[in-house]
Amino acid sequence: MSALVYDGGAMLGRQLRRVRNNPGLLILTQTMPISMLLFFGYVFGSALAMPGERYRSFLLPGLLVATAANGIMTGMFQAAQDAHRGVTDRFRTLPMSRAAAPLGQAVADLVVTVLGTVPLLLTGLAVGWRIEGSALEAAGALGLLLLFRFAMTWIGVFLGLLTRSEEAAGQLGGATFLLPLLSNAYIPADGLPGWLRTVAEWNPISAVTTALRDLFGNAPVPDGAAWPVAHPVAGSLAWCAVLLAVFVPLAVRRYARGEG
């Protein structure tokens, strides 16, 4: 365990330097939600039954979770970049824990996410979003958001190690923008057709988004929803636990085994 902590810390420092030296992906993933908040909040808000500030308060938690889901994209791209440029092979020759490199990448992504969330929250406050719940509930919401991002990053690391090229990772990662569209991140799921509502409510993004809205006091839990959305905090924790239990061992095993 001590070796994992030491080696993971070294990989964490390497990943943070990597982000600092190549800020393009970070800038894209952090500025896009702010643009969407301003555009959707003022355009869609005039077309839905919850206009103005009410819709922007509804939208912000969804954008926070959609941004967290982008951990799949960033994790995939960085893991694929290392794998196909020979960096991963060099790491395997070193006397270090096999879990250290993917763990360092996941923790570094979490640190960057914390810093990147601040501008979106400040923009939300500027356009009328407010925390209506208690400080403890708000802290719980942010903790749940980071846990979800952590789980998404491990999915991305595993998928990135599976890809055959950096270009394939970039194309597959771009497709993750579709995931929030099949959820309640941007619009209420209760207005969707029956089968599509079921798909949306069993999307992990919907459970986490509903949990954040409930904990922030921005919107009540919808009636008649599927279990993960009807019990959003428990549903979110269950989804995160399942995803981590599945993808952490898969990513570490794939990293240790290599492409062969």
C-alpha positions as CSV (number, residue, x, y, z in Angstrom):
1,M,0.0,0.0,0.0
2,S,2.8,2.4,0.8
3,A,4.4,1.7,-2.5
4,L,1.1,2.4,-4.3
5,V,0.8,5.7,-2.4
6,Y,4.4,6.8,-3.2
7,D,4.2,5.7,-6.9
8,G,0.8,7.1,-7.3
9,G,1.9,10.4,-5.9
10,A,4.8,10.5,-8.4
11,M,2.3,9.8,-11.3
12,L,-0.1,12.5,-9.9
13,G,2.7,15.1,-10.2
14,R,3.5,13.9,-13.7
15,Q,-0.2,14.2,-14.8
16,L,-0.6,17.7,-13.3
17,R,2.5,18.9,-15.1
18,R,1.1,17.3,-18.3
19,V,-2.1,19.3,-17.9
20,R,-0.2,22.5,-17.3
21,N,1.9,22.0,-20.4
22,N,-1.0,21.0,-22.6
23,P,-4.0,23.1,-21.5
24,G,-6.1,22.8,-24.7
25,L,-8.3,19.9,-23.7
26,L,-8.8,21.4,-20.2
27,I,-9.9,24.7,-21.6
28,L,-12.3,23.1,-24.0
29,T,-14.0,20.9,-21.4
30,Q,-14.2,23.7,-18.8
31,T,-15.4,26.5,-21.1
32,M,-18.0,24.5,-22.9
33,P,-20.4,24.1,-19.9
34,I,-20.2,27.9,-19.3
35,S,-21.2,28.6,-22.9
36,M,-24.0,26.1,-22.7
37,L,-25.3,27.6,-19.4
38,L,-25.4,31.1,-21.0
39,F,-26.9,29.8,-24.3
40,F,-29.4,27.2,-23.0
41,G,-30.3,29.3,-20.0
42,Y,-31.4,32.2,-21.9
43,V,-32.7,30.5,-25.1
44,F,-34.3,27.3,-23.8
45,G,-35.6,29.1,-20.7
46,S,-37.9,31.1,-22.9
47,A,-39.4,28.0,-24.5
48,L,-39.9,25.7,-21.5
49,A,-42.5,25.8,-18.7
50,M,-39.8,26.9,-16.3
51,P,-38.5,30.2,-17.8
52,G,-35.7,32.5,-16.7
53,E,-33.8,32.0,-13.5
54,R,-35.9,28.9,-12.6
55,Y,-34.6,27.0,-15.6
56,R,-31.0,28.2,-15.1
57,S,-31.2,26.9,-11.6
58,F,-32.5,23.6,-13.0
59,L,-29.9,23.5,-15.7
60,L,-26.7,24.2,-13.6
61,P,-26.7,20.9,-11.7
62,G,-27.2,19.1,-15.0
63,L,-24.2,20.9,-16.6
64,L,-22.1,20.1,-13.5
65,V,-22.9,16.4,-14.0
66,A,-22.5,16.5,-17.8
67,T,-19.0,18.0,-17.2
68,A,-18.2,15.2,-14.8
69,A,-19.3,12.7,-17.3
70,N,-16.7,14.1,-19.7
71,G,-14.1,12.4,-17.5
72,I,-14.6,9.5,-19.9
73,M,-13.4,11.6,-22.7
74,T,-10.4,13.1,-21.0
75,G,-9.4,9.8,-19.3
76,M,-9.7,8.0,-22.6
77,F,-7.6,10.5,-24.6
78,Q,-4.8,10.8,-22.0
79,A,-4.6,7.0,-21.5
80,A,-4.5,6.4,-25.3
81,Q,-1.9,9.1,-25.8
82,D,0.4,7.4,-23.3
83,A,-0.2,3.9,-24.6
84,H,0.4,4.8,-28.3
85,R,3.4,7.0,-27.7
86,G,5.3,4.3,-25.8
87,V,5.0,6.0,-22.4
88,T,3.0,3.2,-20.8
89,D,5.5,0.6,-22.0
90,R,8.3,2.5,-20.3
91,F,6.3,2.8,-17.1
92,R,5.8,-1.0,-17.2
93,T,9.6,-1.6,-17.1
94,L,9.9,0.4,-13.9
95,P,9.7,-1.2,-10.4
96,M,6.4,0.5,-9.5
97,S,2.9,-0.6,-8.7
98,R,0.9,-1.4,-11.7
99,A,-2.1,0.6,-10.3
100,A,0.1,3.7,-9.8
101,A,-0.2,5.2,-13.3
102,P,-3.9,4.9,-13.8
103,L,-4.5,6.0,-10.2
104,G,-2.3,9.1,-10.6
105,Q,-4.2,10.0,-13.8
106,A,-7.6,9.6,-12.0
107,V,-6.6,11.7,-9.0
108,A,-4.9,14.4,-11.1
109,D,-8.2,14.6,-13.1
110,L,-10.1,15.0,-9.9
111,V,-7.8,17.9,-8.8
112,V,-8.2,19.6,-12.2
113,T,-12.0,19.1,-11.9
114,V,-12.2,20.9,-8.5
115,L,-10.4,23.9,-10.0
116,G,-12.4,23.9,-13.2
117,T,-15.8,23.7,-11.3
118,V,-15.3,27.0,-9.6
119,P,-15.8,29.2,-12.8
120,L,-19.0,27.3,-13.7
121,L,-20.4,27.8,-10.2
122,L,-19.5,31.5,-10.2
123,T,-21.2,31.9,-13.6
124,G,-24.3,30.1,-12.2
125,L,-24.4,32.5,-9.3
126,A,-24.1,35.5,-11.7
127,V,-27.1,34.3,-13.8
128,G,-29.4,33.6,-10.8
129,W,-28.6,30.1,-9.5
130,R,-28.6,29.8,-5.7
131,I,-28.0,27.1,-3.2
132,E,-31.3,26.7,-1.4
133,G,-30.3,23.8,0.8
134,S,-28.0,23.7,3.8
135,A,-24.2,24.0,3.6
136,L,-23.9,20.4,4.6
137,E,-26.2,19.3,1.8
138,A,-24.3,21.4,-0.7
139,A,-21.0,19.9,0.5
140,G,-22.5,16.5,0.0
141,A,-23.6,17.4,-3.5
142,L,-20.1,18.5,-4.5
143,G,-18.6,15.4,-2.9
144,L,-21.0,13.2,-4.9
145,L,-20.1,15.1,-8.1
146,L,-16.4,14.4,-7.6
147,L,-17.1,10.7,-6.8
148,F,-19.0,10.5,-10.1
149,R,-16.2,12.2,-12.0
150,F,-13.7,9.8,-10.4
151,A,-15.7,6.8,-11.6
152,M,-16.1,8.3,-15.1
153,T,-12.3,8.8,-15.4
154,W,-11.6,5.1,-14.7
155,I,-14.0,4.2,-17.5
156,G,-12.1,6.5,-19.8
157,V,-8.7,5.1,-18.7
158,F,-9.9,1.5,-19.5
159,L,-11.4,2.5,-22.9
160,G,-8.3,4.5,-23.8
161,L,-6.1,1.5,-23.1
162,L,-8.3,-0.6,-25.4
163,T,-8.2,1.8,-28.4
164,R,-5.9,1.1,-31.4
165,S,-4.9,4.7,-32.0
166,E,-5.1,8.2,-30.5
167,E,-7.5,9.2,-33.4
168,A,-9.9,6.4,-32.5
169,A,-9.8,7.6,-28.8
170,G,-10.6,11.1,-29.8
171,Q,-13.5,10.0,-32.0
172,L,-14.9,7.7,-29.4
173,G,-14.4,10.3,-26.7
174,G,-16.3,12.9,-28.7
175,A,-19.3,10.5,-28.7
176,T,-19.6,10.8,-24.9
177,F,-21.2,14.2,-25.5
178,L,-24.4,12.3,-26.4
179,L,-24.7,10.7,-22.9
180,P,-26.2,13.8,-21.2
181,L,-28.7,14.1,-24.0
182,L,-30.1,10.8,-22.9
183,S,-30.7,12.0,-19.4
184,N,-32.5,14.6,-17.4
185,A,-29.5,16.9,-17.4
186,Y,-31.0,19.5,-19.7
187,I,-34.8,18.9,-19.7
188,P,-37.1,17.0,-17.3
189,A,-37.4,13.3,-18.1
190,D,-41.1,13.1,-17.3
191,G,-42.0,14.7,-20.6
192,L,-40.2,12.1,-22.7
193,P,-41.9,9.1,-24.4
194,G,-42.3,6.0,-22.2
195,W,-39.3,4.0,-23.5
196,L,-37.0,7.0,-23.8
197,R,-37.9,8.1,-20.3
198,T,-36.9,4.7,-19.0
199,V,-33.6,4.9,-20.7
200,A,-33.0,8.4,-19.4
201,E,-33.9,7.6,-15.8
202,W,-31.6,4.5,-15.8
203,N,-28.7,6.7,-17.1
204,P,-26.3,7.3,-14.2
205,I,-26.2,10.9,-15.2
206,S,-29.9,11.3,-14.3
207,A,-29.5,9.9,-10.8
208,V,-26.5,12.2,-10.0
209,T,-28.2,15.2,-11.6
210,T,-31.4,14.6,-9.6
211,A,-29.3,14.2,-6.4
212,L,-27.5,17.5,-7.0
213,R,-30.8,19.3,-7.7
214,D,-32.3,17.9,-4.5
215,L,-29.3,18.6,-2.3
216,F,-28.8,22.1,-3.7
217,G,-32.6,22.7,-3.2
218,N,-33.1,23.6,-6.9
219,A,-35.8,21.1,-7.8
220,P,-37.7,18.3,-6.0
221,V,-37.3,14.6,-6.8
222,P,-39.8,13.8,-9.5
223,D,-42.8,11.5,-8.7
224,G,-43.1,8.1,-10.4
225,A,-39.5,7.9,-11.5
226,A,-37.4,4.8,-11.8
227,W,-35.6,3.8,-8.6
228,P,-32.2,5.5,-9.2
229,V,-34.0,8.8,-9.8
230,A,-36.7,8.3,-7.1
231,H,-33.9,7.7,-4.6
232,P,-31.2,9.9,-6.2
233,V,-28.5,9.9,-3.5
234,A,-28.6,6.2,-2.9
235,G,-29.0,5.6,-6.6
236,S,-25.9,7.8,-7.4
237,L,-23.8,6.1,-4.7
238,A,-24.9,2.7,-6.1
239,W,-24.0,3.6,-9.6
240,C,-20.6,5.0,-8.6
241,A,-19.8,1.9,-6.5
242,V,-20.7,-0.5,-9.4
243,L,-18.8,1.5,-12.0
244,L,-15.7,1.7,-9.8
245,A,-15.9,-2.0,-8.8
246,V,-16.0,-2.9,-12.5
247,F,-13.7,-0.5,-14.2
248,V,-10.9,0.0,-11.7
249,P,-9.8,-3.7,-11.8
250,L,-10.3,-3.7,-15.6
251,A,-8.2,-0.7,-16.1
252,V,-5.4,-1.9,-13.9
253,R,-5.4,-5.3,-15.5
254,R,-5.4,-3.9,-19.0
255,Y,-2.5,-1.5,-18.0
256,A,-0.5,-4.3,-16.5
257,R,-1.1,-6.7,-19.5
258,G,-0.5,-4.2,-22.3
259,E,-1.8,-4.4,-25.8
260,G,-0.8,-7.9,-26.4
